[in-house]
Amino acid sequence: MDHKEFKSFRKALKKTQKQIAEILGTSIKAIHSYEQGWRNVPAHVERQLFFLVSRMRGGYNNQKPCWKIKKCPPDRRKRCPAWEFNAGKLCWLINGTICEGSVRTDWKTKIDICRSCDVLKSLLVPINGES
């Protein structure tokens, strides 16, 4: 996540820098650094922002689970944590899911794939164009 995207997420959540710092459990100085591009946004902060944005958007309730969207075969479903924990609408939040046929264990690799997936894209569509 780059600094522009971080700022657009904060604004979409209608939070001040101080408010988002409190929600994310970080300092306002860190928020300033993320938004200015002086520091990289850590994976745990990026993950929390995606979660918060996904929860405020109305499309979540109507969304199908990932295994239906991706048409995962039963044998893959049974090995996937998203299926095991009935988290098919939050698959992008869980490491170890079997996306594109392979287990994704680190956040950077996983979120790069998730950003092009309809499961996450459908939750973030209203963010595009907001500032």
PEFEN-V866953 format. One record per backbone hydrogen bond with DSSP energy under -0.5 kcal/mol. CO is the residue of the C=O (numbers start at 1). NH is the residue of the N-H. If there is no record, write none. Layout:
CO&NH / CO&NH
This chain:
1&41 / 2&6 / 3&7 / 4&8 / 5&9 / 6&10 / 7&11 / 8&12 / 9&13 / 10&15 / 11&14 / 16&20 / 17&21 / 18&22 / 19&23 / 20&24 / 21&25 / 21&26 / 27&31 / 28&32 / 29&33 / 30&34 / 31&35 / 32&36 / 33&37 / 33&38 / 33&39 / 34&37 / 40&42 / 42&45 / 42&46 / 43&47 / 44&48 / 45&49 / 46&50 / 47&51 / 48&52 / 49&53 / 50&54 / 51&55 / 52&56 / 53&57 / 57&60 / 58&61 / 59&62 / 59&63 / 60&63 / 65&68 / 65&69 / 66&70 / 67&72 / 73&76 / 73&77 / 74&78 / 75&79 / 76&79 / 76&80 / 77&80 / 80&84 / 81&85 / 82&87 / 83&86 / 87&90 / 88&66 / 90&93 / 90&94 / 91&94 / 93&95 / 94&97 / 97&99 / 97&104 / 99&102 / 102&99 / 103&105 / 104&96 / 104&97 / 106&110 / 107&111 / 108&112 / 109&113 / 110&114 / 111&115 / 113&116 / 114&117 / 117&121 / 118&122 / 119&123 / 120&123 / 120&124 / 121&125 / 124&127 / 124&128 / 125&128 / 127&130
